[in-house]
């Protein structure tokens, strides 16, 4: 079993840290929220007074932070964690951030002989709790081999996408496509319902046909089609609209830098931004169906 520092105990980080504890790892945690720290402490973690204290002497440092600036502040510079870590430590940043920052942290870690991977996740809160997340990893092969050992206790599908920053690019591509097929699924279901079709029967028809997709099959946006989907629970997240807007912004940045005209991705970003501005930021992203009803 490993000694692990976990920094950032939000809706995703908290359940991930608990799964490491359940797997028998020794976990030290740090978060600005005292309540979040106390919850993980009750599960068996040691609470540290700072990120540096949590990371001292650890085999792994895992972070789940809100944005690229927070990742840079945590790891870089004379006060960043990289300045204090040694070559025995493997750093896994599971935040969803811009690829440039991930590459910068990766390059800085490599210069110090420290293994680093950007390893953003897919699956949402339910998968974080169940330990079935997908990890999209960017870094070298040797670091991925070490990362896979610990990530397997928090996720089911672990992919090596390429060098540092590649995990963030893969996440941007995935979530842009997720937004597009969620919106398309909502439009198709609403069109059928307004023409007298039962959304559950229409879903069954499309699932057996060429329109089959993840949003329709696993995360159906129409209420009462799938019992445990957020749509059947008042659109409680799940994966918030606020986070989808963030991810679509990151995806748009990726597209612009490589000069891809992602017309569908741009439109998805605009529609989710409008849905957010209408006061739906804290609702599940599948609630975009409700925008079609206004």
C-alpha atoms as one frame of an Amber mdcrd trajectory, in Angstrom:
protein
   0.000   0.000   0.000   1.139   3.564  -0.704   1.398   6.839   1.173  -0.723
   9.368  -0.701  -1.307  13.099  -0.360  -4.647  14.318  -1.740  -5.089  18.052
  -2.309  -8.564  19.341  -3.132 -11.571  17.633  -1.578 -14.536  18.937  -3.554
 -17.419  16.951  -5.023 -14.967  14.796  -6.985 -11.829  14.847  -4.854 -13.543
  13.852  -1.622 -15.000  10.557  -2.921 -11.750   9.777  -4.734  -9.755  10.163
  -1.509 -12.245   7.954   0.345 -11.811   5.202  -2.267  -8.048   5.294  -1.692
  -8.679   4.836   2.022 -11.014   1.929   1.324  -8.258   0.330  -0.754  -5.957
   0.430   2.279  -3.704   3.342   1.351  -2.454   5.826   3.930  -3.905   9.216
   2.901  -3.034  12.723   4.091  -5.381  15.452   2.850  -5.493  19.207   2.516
  -8.299  21.537   1.490  -9.245  25.114   2.314 -12.632  23.823   3.497 -12.453
  22.629   7.080 -15.757  20.781   6.677 -14.408  18.833   3.699 -11.286  17.889
   5.662 -13.313  16.772   8.662 -15.491  14.523   6.499 -12.455  12.740   5.054
 -10.824  12.588   8.486 -13.842  10.636   9.726 -13.164   8.125   6.945  -9.611
   7.608   8.223  -7.451  10.252   6.548  -4.884  12.442   8.266  -5.602  16.158
   7.859  -2.582  18.367   7.152  -2.264  22.088   7.764  -0.948  22.825   4.266
  -0.421  21.211   0.883   3.313  21.076   1.609   2.751  19.306   4.919   0.405
  16.778   3.311   2.904  16.020   0.537   6.038  15.598   2.636   7.589  12.147
   2.179   4.666  10.763   0.165   4.816   8.205  -2.642   2.078  10.011  -4.564
   0.690  13.541  -4.598  -2.768  13.785  -6.184  -4.532  17.083  -6.771  -8.068
  17.947  -7.859  -8.230  21.738  -8.190 -10.644  24.193  -9.858  -8.510  25.800
 -12.577  -5.080  26.095 -14.164  -4.054  29.042 -12.011  -4.613  26.979  -8.874
  -2.533  24.110 -10.260   0.298  26.494 -11.189   0.207  28.149  -7.753   0.273
  24.744  -6.040   3.208  23.263  -7.931   5.364  25.993  -9.457   7.777  28.610
  -8.130   9.917  28.724  -5.019   6.881  28.090  -2.794   5.339  25.396  -5.007
   5.325  21.721  -4.134   7.800  20.712  -6.841  10.507  22.649  -5.017  10.122
  20.347  -1.994   9.394  16.955  -3.583  12.035  14.375  -4.477  12.389  11.888
  -7.313  10.607   9.155  -5.346   7.299  11.044  -5.539   4.847  10.689  -8.423
   2.579  13.680  -9.017  -0.877  13.166 -10.527  -2.962  16.248 -11.242  -6.556
  15.160 -11.857  -7.860  18.709 -12.342  -9.477  19.723 -15.626  -7.366  22.665
 -16.804  -5.791  24.144 -19.918  -3.208  21.964 -21.637  -0.548  24.713 -21.590
  -0.465  24.817 -17.794  -0.339  21.014 -17.623   2.617  21.010 -20.023   4.387
  23.724 -18.022   4.030  21.823 -14.750   5.084  18.612 -16.503   8.218  20.253
 -17.928   9.129  21.731 -14.548   8.673  18.357 -12.852  10.762  16.583 -15.500
  13.597  19.090 -15.032  13.688  18.073 -11.366  13.462  14.357 -12.103   9.926
  14.119 -10.674   7.318  11.983 -12.454   4.219  14.019 -13.390   0.982  13.215
 -15.187  -2.021  15.345 -15.954  -4.859  12.887 -15.386  -8.279  14.553 -15.744
 -11.314  12.372 -15.167 -14.637  11.574 -16.772 -17.729  10.101 -15.149 -19.007
  12.698 -12.696 -19.749  12.463  -8.998 -21.486   9.089  -9.198 -18.442   7.476
 -10.822 -16.125   9.181  -8.322 -18.138   7.657  -5.490 -18.291   4.222  -7.140
 -14.604   4.197  -8.092 -15.427   3.793 -11.783 -13.941   6.989 -13.221 -12.105
   7.150 -16.545  -8.647   8.745 -16.355  -7.018  10.389 -19.390  -3.309  10.615
 -18.654  -0.544  12.747 -20.125   3.099  12.024 -19.296   5.883   9.541 -19.971
   5.458   5.773 -20.016   7.395   5.139 -16.801   5.245   7.576 -14.854   2.073
   6.126 -16.350   3.087   2.681 -15.091   3.347   4.071 -11.550   0.180   6.125
 -11.944  -1.888   3.165 -13.089  -1.228   1.368  -9.794  -2.919   4.070  -7.709
  -5.503   5.282 -10.234  -6.935   1.771 -10.497  -8.386   2.211  -6.991 -10.391
   5.235  -8.157 -11.250   4.338 -11.735 -12.100   1.570 -14.143 -10.690   2.883
 -17.438  -7.188   4.356 -17.407  -5.717   5.628 -20.671  -2.251   6.909 -21.587
  -3.053   9.636 -24.097   0.517  10.806 -24.725   3.021  13.308 -23.257   2.196
  15.916 -20.616  -0.866  17.942 -21.571  -2.353  15.124 -23.650  -4.785  14.169
 -20.900  -6.262  17.657 -20.983  -6.594  17.589 -24.773  -8.361  14.209 -24.597
 -10.707  15.518 -21.900 -11.533  18.594 -23.999 -12.334  16.458 -27.049 -14.474
  14.077 -25.017 -16.532  16.688 -23.212 -17.124  18.735 -26.336 -18.560  15.616
 -27.976 -20.561  14.842 -24.817 -22.175  18.285 -24.926 -23.002  17.923 -28.612
 -24.674  14.533 -28.331 -26.527  15.534 -25.152 -28.041  18.516 -26.944 -28.852
  16.387 -29.998 -30.469  13.744 -27.787 -32.608  16.392 -26.076 -33.737  17.825
 -29.395 -34.666  14.404 -30.793 -36.604  13.367 -27.676 -38.475  16.675 -27.424
 -39.355  16.564 -31.107 -40.811  13.086 -30.625 -42.739  14.000 -27.479 -44.331
  17.007 -29.148 -45.554  14.651 -31.825 -47.201  12.349 -29.313 -44.442   9.775
 -28.723 -43.618   8.336 -25.326 -40.003   9.385 -24.522 -39.210   5.950 -23.095
 -40.444   4.117 -26.207 -38.684   6.614 -28.483 -35.480   6.072 -26.487 -35.806
   2.305 -26.977 -36.279   2.819 -30.712 -33.212   5.041 -31.053 -31.118   2.777
 -28.813 -31.807  -0.068 -31.249 -31.036   2.184 -34.216 -28.226   4.356 -35.529
 -29.011   7.216 -33.121 -27.722   5.234 -30.139 -25.359   7.218 -27.883 -24.191
   7.471 -24.250 -26.505  10.362 -23.326 -29.507   8.370 -24.537 -28.465   5.029
 -23.062 -26.839   5.884 -19.711 -27.824   9.470 -18.861 -31.171   9.963 -20.540
 -32.167  13.638 -20.196 -35.920  13.006 -20.231 -37.455  12.565 -16.746 -38.537
   9.069 -15.690 -36.942   7.238 -18.602 -33.959   6.054 -16.512 -34.725   5.785
 -12.812 -31.356   6.859 -11.400 -30.480   9.510 -13.977 -30.301  13.141 -12.762
 -33.266  13.971 -15.017 -35.417  11.700 -12.838 -34.214  13.470  -9.695 -34.977
  17.102 -10.514 -31.694  17.429 -12.431 -29.602  17.248  -9.283 -25.997  16.832
 -10.442 -24.318  14.747 -11.574 -22.200  17.044 -13.650 -23.139  20.695 -13.278
 -23.867  23.094 -16.119 -21.186  25.378 -14.621 -18.587  22.653 -15.156 -19.763
  21.924 -18.691 -19.444  25.612 -19.568 -15.908  25.588 -18.147 -14.966  22.462
 -20.108 -16.437  23.774 -23.358 -14.373  26.931 -22.912 -11.238  24.820 -22.537
 -12.220  22.769 -25.593 -12.711  25.952 -27.592  -9.217  27.079 -26.633  -7.798
  23.761 -27.869  -9.671  24.103 -31.172  -8.492  27.672 -31.713  -4.856  26.842
 -31.047  -4.857  24.037 -33.624  -7.103  25.984 -36.026 -10.038  23.548 -36.091
 -13.356  25.149 -37.017 -15.465  23.273 -34.449 -18.818  24.774 -35.397 -20.852
  22.260 -33.392 -18.626  22.692 -30.343 -18.976  26.481 -30.529 -22.760  26.225
 -30.746 -22.866  23.807 -27.812 -20.804  26.290 -25.800 -23.186  29.122 -26.657
 -26.278  27.095 -25.706 -24.824  25.950 -22.385 -23.685  29.491 -21.578 -27.233
  30.748 -22.194 -28.613  27.959 -19.993 -26.135  28.916 -17.265 -27.030  32.608
 -17.488 -30.708  31.693 -17.035 -29.870  30.475 -13.526 -29.194  26.800 -14.207
 -25.489  26.640 -13.413 -25.905  24.349 -10.403 -28.231  21.925 -12.202 -27.088
  18.816 -14.050 -25.947  19.421 -17.610 -28.726  17.162 -18.934 -31.153  19.907
 -17.850 -30.358  21.555 -21.199 -33.589  19.764 -22.225 -35.466  22.417 -20.267
 -34.072  25.128 -22.529 -36.024  23.571 -25.412 -39.243  23.961 -23.426 -38.950
  27.747 -22.994
